[in-house]
Amino acid sequence: MNSEVTAYLEKDHRTVETLFDDILDSNDATRKRALFHAVDGELSIHTEAEEAILYPRARREPELKGLVEHAEDEHQSIKDKIALLRETDLEDREWNVLLRNLRDCVNHHVEEEEKELFPKMRELWSEAERKEIGEALIEAKERTFRLSVVTVHEGATG
C-alpha cells in the first residue's frame, strides 16, 4: 500500500467514485441500501481522518490555510447531505436526486483537492513528510473503522 498521503487519498477517492457509480446503476433497493451504507462509511472515516490528521498539518502552511478552510466547509456540506439521505426513504423518488446531489458535491470536493490542495502539498512537503502524514492518516482511519465496528457490534448485541 502506498502510504504517501496524496496517493493514498486519491485511491480513497476512486473507491468512493466506484461506489457511487454502482449505486446509481442499481435498480435493486437492497443493493442500493448496502452500497449507500458503504459510501456513508467510507466518507465518514475518510473525512474524520482528514480533519484529524491532514488538515491540522496543512493549516500550518500559509499557502494551504485557505484551501483547508474551504475543504472543511465542503466536508460539512457532505455530512449534511449524508444525514439527509439517511433520513429519506430509499423508495422516495427524492432519494436518487439527493444521492446525485451528494455525488456532485463529493466530486467537486475531490477535484479541488486533487487539482489544488494535493499539488501544493507535493511542492511544500518532502516525500518523507508526505509518507509520515499518510501513515498517520492510515492509522487514524483504521482506528476509526475499528471503533465503528465495535459500536455497531455493541448496538446489535446490547
CORFEN-V907459 format. One record per residue. OMEGA is omega in whole degrees, 0 to 359 (999 if undefined). Layout:
OMEGA ; OMEGA
//
This chain:
179 ; 183 ; 176 ; 194 ; 183 ; 178 ; 180 ; 180 ; 176 ; 176 ; 175 ; 181 ; 180 ; 178 ; 181 ; 177 ; 179 ; 178 ; 177 ; 179 ; 181 ; 178 ; 184 ; 178 ; 186 ; 173 ; 182 ; 185 ; 181 ; 179 ; 179 ; 181 ; 180 ; 180 ; 177 ; 177 ; 178 ; 178 ; 180 ; 180 ; 180 ; 182 ; 180 ; 181 ; 180 ; 183 ; 179 ; 180 ; 177 ; 183 ; 181 ; 188 ; 189 ; 186 ; 177 ; 179 ; 181 ; 182 ; 178 ; 181 ; 181 ; 182 ; 185 ; 188 ; 180 ; 178 ; 180 ; 179 ; 177 ; 179 ; 178 ; 175 ; 178 ; 176 ; 181 ; 178 ; 178 ; 179 ; 179 ; 180 ; 177 ; 179 ; 179 ; 178 ; 178 ; 183 ; 184 ; 178 ; 181 ; 180 ; 178 ; 180 ; 181 ; 184 ; 180 ; 177 ; 179 ; 179 ; 179 ; 178 ; 176 ; 180 ; 180 ; 179 ; 178 ; 180 ; 178 ; 180 ; 180 ; 181 ; 179 ; 178 ; 186 ; 183 ; 183 ; 185 ; 184 ; 178 ; 179 ; 176 ; 180 ; 177 ; 188 ; 186 ; 176 ; 177 ; 179 ; 178 ; 181 ; 177 ; 179 ; 178 ; 178 ; 179 ; 177 ; 179 ; 178 ; 178 ; 179 ; 178 ; 180 ; 179 ; 179 ; 179 ; 179 ; 178 ; 180 ; 178 ; 179 ; 181 ; 179 ; 180 ; 180 ; 178 ; 181 ; 183 ; 186 ; 999
//
